[in-house]
């Protein structure tokens, strides 16, 4: 039982260190948005940008899944700051590595 707990904890730590963000599910869900988000680097600084999406009004429809892939494979991060799963809007806060480009592939289901 202790080995299982240690493996589960290690898997959670590895998932947190990943630059990609996965929330919800995309199985049998229509794609609401697919967008390539790219910003150039700033010398010796981290770049912080916000990505907003509001779903058109459909009665009873909400966001079911969110995928944000880091295409630079760096220490960038993407976090949901408002809305998300179960809402009709989402705001992503994307932060690049120091002196690196910010390049994400965003899918919303």
VMD Tcl script that builds the backbone (N, CA, C; Angstrom):
set m [mol new atoms 327]
animate dup $m
set s [atomselect $m all]
$s set {name element resname resid chain x y z} {
  {N N UNK 1 A 0.822 -1.192 0.000}
  {CA C UNK 1 A 0.000 0.000 0.000}
  {C C UNK 1 A 0.868 1.258 0.000}
  {N N UNK 2 A 1.997 1.227 0.697}
  {CA C UNK 2 A 2.886 2.390 0.742}
  {C C UNK 2 A 3.501 2.656 -0.628}
  {N N UNK 3 A 3.843 1.583 -1.347}
  {CA C UNK 3 A 4.429 1.740 -2.681}
  {C C UNK 3 A 3.416 2.390 -3.623}
  {N N UNK 4 A 2.158 1.970 -3.535}
  {CA C UNK 4 A 1.098 2.537 -4.359}
  {C C UNK 4 A 0.938 4.030 -4.066}
  {N N UNK 5 A 0.977 4.417 -2.811}
  {CA C UNK 5 A 0.846 5.817 -2.430}
  {C C UNK 5 A 2.019 6.636 -2.947}
  {N N UNK 6 A 3.233 6.103 -2.857}
  {CA C UNK 6 A 4.410 6.812 -3.337}
  {C C UNK 6 A 4.359 6.986 -4.852}
  {N N UNK 7 A 3.950 5.955 -5.580}
  {CA C UNK 7 A 3.844 6.039 -7.039}
  {C C UNK 7 A 2.787 7.071 -7.436}
  {N N UNK 8 A 1.665 7.084 -6.742}
  {CA C UNK 8 A 0.607 8.050 -7.039}
  {C C UNK 8 A 1.085 9.478 -6.764}
  {N N UNK 9 A 1.794 9.686 -5.681}
  {CA C UNK 9 A 2.331 11.004 -5.362}
  {C C UNK 9 A 3.362 11.443 -6.398}
  {N N UNK 10 A 4.222 10.540 -6.817}
  {CA C UNK 10 A 5.224 10.845 -7.829}
  {C C UNK 10 A 4.566 11.204 -9.162}
  {N N UNK 11 A 3.510 10.485 -9.536}
  {CA C UNK 11 A 2.784 10.781 -10.775}
  {C C UNK 11 A 2.153 12.166 -10.702}
  {N N UNK 12 A 1.628 12.550 -9.545}
  {CA C UNK 12 A 1.034 13.878 -9.393}
  {C C UNK 12 A 2.098 14.963 -9.511}
  {N N UNK 13 A 3.263 14.743 -8.967}
  {CA C UNK 13 A 4.347 15.724 -9.057}
  {C C UNK 13 A 4.816 15.858 -10.496}
  {N N UNK 14 A 4.920 14.774 -11.223}
  {CA C UNK 14 A 5.334 14.819 -12.623}
  {C C UNK 14 A 4.290 15.555 -13.451}
  {N N UNK 15 A 3.012 15.349 -13.184}
  {CA C UNK 15 A 1.949 16.025 -13.914}
  {C C UNK 15 A 2.001 17.526 -13.675}
  {N N UNK 16 A 2.304 17.955 -12.474}
  {CA C UNK 16 A 2.362 19.373 -12.164}
  {C C UNK 16 A 3.536 20.035 -12.880}
  {N N UNK 17 A 4.639 19.344 -13.068}
  {CA C UNK 17 A 5.809 19.909 -13.722}
  {C C UNK 17 A 5.637 20.054 -15.233}
  {N N UNK 18 A 4.619 19.458 -15.778}
  {CA C UNK 18 A 4.367 19.508 -17.207}
  {C C UNK 18 A 3.873 20.898 -17.616}
  {N N UNK 19 A 4.248 21.383 -18.803}
  {CA C UNK 19 A 3.829 22.690 -19.273}
  {C C UNK 19 A 2.477 22.680 -19.949}
  {N N UNK 20 A 1.867 21.518 -20.124}
  {CA C UNK 20 A 0.574 21.404 -20.776}
  {C C UNK 20 A -0.538 21.415 -19.734}
  {N N UNK 21 A -1.721 21.874 -20.152}
  {CA C UNK 21 A -2.874 21.893 -19.262}
  {C C UNK 21 A -3.984 21.061 -19.887}
  {N N UNK 22 A -4.498 20.103 -19.126}
  {CA C UNK 22 A -5.599 19.245 -19.563}
  {C C UNK 22 A -6.688 19.285 -18.499}
  {N N UNK 23 A -7.886 19.651 -18.892}
  {CA C UNK 23 A -9.017 19.679 -17.963}
  {C C UNK 23 A -10.243 19.116 -18.663}
  {N N UNK 24 A -11.060 18.389 -17.936}
  {CA C UNK 24 A -12.291 17.863 -18.492}
  {C C UNK 24 A -12.039 16.717 -19.441}
  {N N UNK 25 A -12.904 16.591 -20.439}
  {CA C UNK 25 A -12.796 15.501 -21.400}
  {C C UNK 25 A -13.068 16.011 -22.811}
  {N N UNK 26 A -12.494 15.312 -23.780}
  {CA C UNK 26 A -12.749 15.651 -25.176}
  {C C UNK 26 A -13.398 14.486 -25.913}
  {N N UNK 27 A -13.738 13.432 -25.197}
  {CA C UNK 27 A -14.324 12.242 -25.811}
  {C C UNK 27 A -15.760 12.530 -26.224}
  {N N UNK 28 A -16.029 12.377 -27.508}
  {CA C UNK 28 A -17.359 12.579 -28.092}
  {C C UNK 28 A -17.881 13.994 -27.865}
  {N N UNK 29 A -17.002 14.976 -27.829}
  {CA C UNK 29 A -17.389 16.366 -27.642}
  {C C UNK 29 A -17.027 17.155 -28.902}
  {N N UNK 30 A -17.875 18.078 -29.328}
  {CA C UNK 30 A -17.524 18.903 -30.491}
  {C C UNK 30 A -16.484 19.955 -30.115}
  {N N UNK 31 A -15.586 20.266 -31.027}
  {CA C UNK 31 A -14.585 21.305 -30.790}
  {C C UNK 31 A -15.260 22.666 -30.947}
  {N N UNK 32 A -15.207 23.464 -29.889}
  {CA C UNK 32 A -15.753 24.813 -29.939}
  {C C UNK 32 A -14.725 25.804 -30.465}
  {N N UNK 33 A -13.439 25.560 -30.134}
  {CA C UNK 33 A -12.385 26.477 -30.541}
  {C C UNK 33 A -11.068 25.736 -30.649}
  {N N UNK 34 A -10.340 26.010 -31.710}
  {CA C UNK 34 A -8.960 25.550 -31.858}
  {C C UNK 34 A -8.164 26.752 -32.337}
  {N N UNK 35 A -7.226 27.198 -31.506}
  {CA C UNK 35 A -6.477 28.397 -31.849}
  {C C UNK 35 A -5.011 28.235 -31.475}
  {N N UNK 36 A -4.162 28.762 -32.343}
  {CA C UNK 36 A -2.725 28.792 -32.111}
  {C C UNK 36 A -2.395 30.158 -31.501}
  {N N UNK 37 A -1.939 30.168 -30.254}
  {CA C UNK 37 A -1.648 31.408 -29.530}
  {C C UNK 37 A -0.136 31.563 -29.457}
  {N N UNK 38 A 0.379 32.660 -30.039}
  {CA C UNK 38 A 1.834 32.844 -30.084}
  {C C UNK 38 A 2.188 34.294 -29.796}
  {N N UNK 39 A 3.151 34.486 -28.901}
  {CA C UNK 39 A 3.682 35.800 -28.563}
  {C C UNK 39 A 5.205 35.716 -28.582}
  {N N UNK 40 A 5.879 36.763 -29.078}
  {CA C UNK 40 A 7.349 36.739 -29.100}
  {C C UNK 40 A 7.925 36.916 -27.699}
  {N N UNK 41 A 9.187 36.567 -27.563}
  {CA C UNK 41 A 9.842 36.656 -26.254}
  {C C UNK 41 A 10.226 38.090 -25.933}
  {N N UNK 42 A 10.466 38.307 -24.637}
  {CA C UNK 42 A 11.003 39.574 -24.152}
  {C C UNK 42 A 12.351 39.267 -23.519}
  {N N UNK 43 A 13.336 40.047 -23.844}
  {CA C UNK 43 A 14.689 39.771 -23.382}
  {C C UNK 43 A 14.773 39.812 -21.848}
  {N N UNK 44 A 15.256 38.733 -21.267}
  {CA C UNK 44 A 15.503 38.584 -19.831}
  {C C UNK 44 A 14.248 38.700 -18.970}
  {N N UNK 45 A 13.066 38.568 -19.556}
  {CA C UNK 45 A 11.828 38.688 -18.787}
  {C C UNK 45 A 10.892 37.544 -19.125}
  {N N UNK 46 A 10.018 37.224 -18.190}
  {CA C UNK 46 A 8.949 36.266 -18.447}
  {C C UNK 46 A 7.766 37.020 -19.029}
  {N N UNK 47 A 7.125 36.412 -20.000}
  {CA C UNK 47 A 5.968 37.046 -20.630}
  {C C UNK 47 A 4.701 36.432 -20.058}
  {N N UNK 48 A 3.777 37.260 -19.604}
  {CA C UNK 48 A 2.493 36.808 -19.068}
  {C C UNK 48 A 1.393 37.387 -19.948}
  {N N UNK 49 A 0.570 36.511 -20.498}
  {CA C UNK 49 A -0.534 36.920 -21.364}
  {C C UNK 49 A -1.804 36.194 -20.943}
  {N N UNK 50 A -2.950 36.803 -21.214}
  {CA C UNK 50 A -4.237 36.205 -20.904}
  {C C UNK 50 A -4.964 35.886 -22.204}
  {N N UNK 51 A -5.617 34.720 -22.236}
  {CA C UNK 51 A -6.406 34.284 -23.385}
  {C C UNK 51 A -7.844 34.122 -22.900}
  {N N UNK 52 A -8.778 34.843 -23.516}
  {CA C UNK 52 A -10.187 34.807 -23.121}
  {C C UNK 52 A -11.026 34.193 -24.229}
  {N N UNK 53 A -11.993 33.376 -23.823}
  {CA C UNK 53 A -12.951 32.817 -24.769}
  {C C UNK 53 A -14.320 32.792 -24.108}
  {N N UNK 54 A -15.318 33.315 -24.796}
  {CA C UNK 54 A -16.704 33.256 -24.337}
  {C C UNK 54 A -17.509 32.507 -25.375}
  {N N UNK 55 A -18.188 31.481 -24.920}
  {CA C UNK 55 A -18.974 30.627 -25.798}
  {C C UNK 55 A -20.253 31.348 -26.211}
  {N N UNK 56 A -20.676 31.212 -27.465}
  {CA C UNK 56 A -21.966 31.793 -27.856}
  {C C UNK 56 A -23.086 31.199 -27.006}
  {N N UNK 57 A -24.126 31.970 -26.787}
  {CA C UNK 57 A -25.206 31.533 -25.899}
  {C C UNK 57 A -26.044 30.411 -26.521}
  {N N UNK 58 A -25.891 29.225 -25.978}
  {CA C UNK 58 A -26.744 28.086 -26.296}
  {C C UNK 58 A -27.336 27.624 -24.982}
  {N N UNK 59 A -28.611 27.464 -24.913}
  {CA C UNK 59 A -29.254 27.106 -23.658}
  {C C UNK 59 A -28.753 25.757 -23.143}
  {N N UNK 60 A -28.186 25.766 -21.959}
  {CA C UNK 60 A -27.747 24.534 -21.331}
  {C C UNK 60 A -26.386 24.026 -21.766}
  {N N UNK 61 A -25.680 24.725 -22.636}
  {CA C UNK 61 A -24.365 24.268 -23.107}
  {C C UNK 61 A -23.269 24.920 -22.280}
  {N N UNK 62 A -22.268 24.138 -21.919}
  {CA C UNK 62 A -21.121 24.647 -21.174}
  {C C UNK 62 A -19.847 24.039 -21.741}
  {N N UNK 63 A -18.721 24.546 -21.301}
  {CA C UNK 63 A -17.427 24.017 -21.715}
  {C C UNK 63 A -17.206 22.683 -21.016}
  {N N UNK 64 A -16.866 21.649 -21.780}
  {CA C UNK 64 A -16.681 20.305 -21.242}
  {C C UNK 64 A -15.220 19.888 -21.133}
  {N N UNK 65 A -14.352 20.510 -21.921}
  {CA C UNK 65 A -12.944 20.129 -21.904}
  {C C UNK 65 A -12.062 21.267 -22.376}
  {N N UNK 66 A -10.823 21.252 -21.871}
  {CA C UNK 66 A -9.862 22.283 -22.213}
  {C C UNK 66 A -8.481 21.651 -22.320}
  {N N UNK 67 A -7.827 21.874 -23.442}
  {CA C UNK 67 A -6.462 21.375 -23.655}
  {C C UNK 67 A -5.607 22.541 -24.112}
  {N N UNK 68 A -4.459 22.735 -23.458}
  {CA C UNK 68 A -3.506 23.768 -23.848}
  {C C UNK 68 A -2.137 23.117 -23.932}
  {N N UNK 69 A -1.639 22.935 -25.160}
  {CA C UNK 69 A -0.359 22.274 -25.395}
  {C C UNK 69 A 0.750 23.317 -25.546}
  {N N UNK 70 A 1.824 23.141 -24.804}
  {CA C UNK 70 A 2.992 24.008 -24.917}
  {C C UNK 70 A 3.823 23.527 -26.102}
  {N N UNK 71 A 3.866 24.308 -27.166}
  {CA C UNK 71 A 4.585 23.916 -28.373}
  {C C UNK 71 A 6.066 24.263 -28.322}
  {N N UNK 72 A 6.500 25.032 -27.321}
  {CA C UNK 72 A 7.920 25.363 -27.195}
  {C C UNK 72 A 8.659 24.337 -26.345}
  {N N UNK 73 A 7.936 23.473 -25.649}
  {CA C UNK 73 A 8.523 22.451 -24.770}
  {C C UNK 73 A 9.489 23.080 -23.776}
  {N N UNK 74 A 9.065 24.181 -23.167}
  {CA C UNK 74 A 9.903 24.888 -22.199}
  {C C UNK 74 A 9.221 24.850 -20.835}
  {N N UNK 75 A 9.647 25.718 -19.941}
  {CA C UNK 75 A 9.055 25.751 -18.608}
  {C C UNK 75 A 7.874 26.723 -18.537}
  {N N UNK 76 A 7.150 26.883 -19.636}
  {CA C UNK 76 A 5.960 27.730 -19.663}
  {C C UNK 76 A 4.830 27.056 -18.897}
  {N N UNK 77 A 3.837 27.864 -18.491}
  {CA C UNK 77 A 2.686 27.312 -17.775}
  {C C UNK 77 A 1.412 28.000 -18.246}
  {N N UNK 78 A 0.306 27.272 -18.152}
  {CA C UNK 78 A -1.013 27.813 -18.487}
  {C C UNK 78 A -1.969 27.399 -17.378}
  {N N UNK 79 A -2.673 28.369 -16.803}
  {CA C UNK 79 A -3.602 28.117 -15.704}
  {C C UNK 79 A -4.940 28.761 -16.007}
  {N N UNK 80 A -6.018 28.129 -15.557}
  {CA C UNK 80 A -7.346 28.710 -15.681}
  {C C UNK 80 A -7.554 29.652 -14.507}
  {N N UNK 81 A -7.849 30.917 -14.790}
  {CA C UNK 81 A -8.049 31.892 -13.723}
  {C C UNK 81 A -9.518 32.224 -13.512}
  {N N UNK 82 A -10.341 32.094 -14.544}
  {CA C UNK 82 A -11.777 32.333 -14.421}
  {C C UNK 82 A -12.519 31.366 -15.320}
  {N N UNK 83 A -13.711 30.979 -14.893}
  {CA C UNK 83 A -14.550 30.101 -15.698}
  {C C UNK 83 A -13.964 28.717 -15.825}
  {N N UNK 84 A -14.108 28.119 -17.010}
  {CA C UNK 84 A -13.558 26.793 -17.261}
  {C C UNK 84 A -14.641 25.751 -17.405}
  {N N UNK 85 A -14.386 24.565 -16.869}
  {CA C UNK 85 A -15.310 23.442 -16.991}
  {C C UNK 85 A -16.614 23.776 -16.278}
  {N N UNK 86 A -17.738 23.613 -16.991}
  {CA C UNK 86 A -19.052 23.887 -16.425}
  {C C UNK 86 A -19.525 25.316 -16.616}
  {N N UNK 87 A -18.704 26.169 -17.189}
  {CA C UNK 87 A -19.075 27.554 -17.469}
  {C C UNK 87 A -19.129 27.766 -18.977}
  {N N UNK 88 A -19.640 28.927 -19.405}
  {CA C UNK 88 A -19.651 29.223 -20.842}
  {C C UNK 88 A -18.526 30.184 -21.226}
  {N N UNK 89 A -17.563 30.399 -20.330}
  {CA C UNK 89 A -16.404 31.235 -20.626}
  {C C UNK 89 A -15.182 30.671 -19.914}
  {N N UNK 90 A -14.002 31.085 -20.384}
  {CA C UNK 90 A -12.753 30.663 -19.751}
  {C C UNK 90 A -11.711 31.762 -19.957}
  {N N UNK 91 A -10.857 31.924 -18.952}
  {CA C UNK 91 A -9.712 32.821 -19.063}
  {C C UNK 91 A -8.468 32.033 -18.684}
  {N N UNK 92 A -7.517 31.958 -19.604}
  {CA C UNK 92 A -6.243 31.268 -19.380}
  {C C UNK 92 A -5.150 32.289 -19.130}
  {N N UNK 93 A -4.344 32.044 -18.109}
  {CA C UNK 93 A -3.156 32.865 -17.846}
  {C C UNK 93 A -1.955 32.050 -18.297}
  {N N UNK 94 A -1.255 32.540 -19.308}
  {CA C UNK 94 A -0.112 31.830 -19.864}
  {C C UNK 94 A 1.165 32.597 -19.519}
  {N N UNK 95 A 2.161 31.881 -19.011}
  {CA C UNK 95 A 3.422 32.503 -18.625}
  {C C UNK 95 A 4.558 31.738 -19.272}
  {N N UNK 96 A 5.441 32.453 -19.942}
  {CA C UNK 96 A 6.565 31.822 -20.631}
  {C C UNK 96 A 7.757 31.698 -19.693}
  {N N UNK 97 A 8.756 30.979 -20.164}
  {CA C UNK 97 A 10.016 30.922 -19.447}
  {C C UNK 97 A 10.784 32.224 -19.666}
  {N N UNK 98 A 11.775 32.467 -18.862}
  {CA C UNK 98 A 12.546 33.704 -18.958}
  {C C UNK 98 A 13.267 33.773 -20.311}
  {N N UNK 99 A 12.927 34.808 -21.109}
  {CA C UNK 99 A 13.551 35.014 -22.406}
  {C C UNK 99 A 13.090 34.051 -23.483}
  {N N UNK 100 A 11.959 33.356 -23.285}
  {CA C UNK 100 A 11.456 32.368 -24.251}
  {C C UNK 100 A 10.170 32.861 -24.894}
  {N N UNK 101 A 9.880 32.336 -26.097}
  {CA C UNK 101 A 8.599 32.611 -26.753}
  {C C UNK 101 A 7.470 31.937 -25.992}
  {N N UNK 102 A 6.266 32.455 -26.202}
  {CA C UNK 102 A 5.058 31.856 -25.636}
  {C C UNK 102 A 4.251 31.326 -26.807}
  {N N UNK 103 A 4.113 30.001 -26.895}
  {CA C UNK 103 A 3.442 29.382 -28.038}
  {C C UNK 103 A 2.603 28.211 -27.542}
  {N N UNK 104 A 1.272 28.362 -27.582}
  {CA C UNK 104 A 0.344 27.332 -27.129}
  {C C UNK 104 A -0.641 26.986 -28.230}
  {N N UNK 105 A -1.057 25.745 -28.232}
  {CA C UNK 105 A -2.116 25.250 -29.097}
  {C C UNK 105 A -3.305 24.984 -28.172}
  {N N UNK 106 A -4.375 25.786 -28.288}
  {CA C UNK 106 A -5.502 25.739 -27.356}
  {C C UNK 106 A -6.702 25.082 -28.027}
  {N N UNK 107 A -7.258 24.074 -27.351}
  {CA C UNK 107 A -8.483 23.400 -27.783}
  {C C UNK 107 A -9.521 23.560 -26.685}
  {N N UNK 108 A -10.747 23.951 -27.062}
  {CA C UNK 108 A -11.850 24.022 -26.110}
  {C C UNK 108 A -12.989 23.187 -26.662}
  {N N UNK 109 A -13.490 22.277 -25.827}
  {CA C UNK 109 A -14.570 21.354 -26.202}
  {C C UNK 109 A -15.822 21.677 -25.435}
}
mol reanalyze $m
mol bondsrecalc $m
mol representation Tube
mol addrep $m
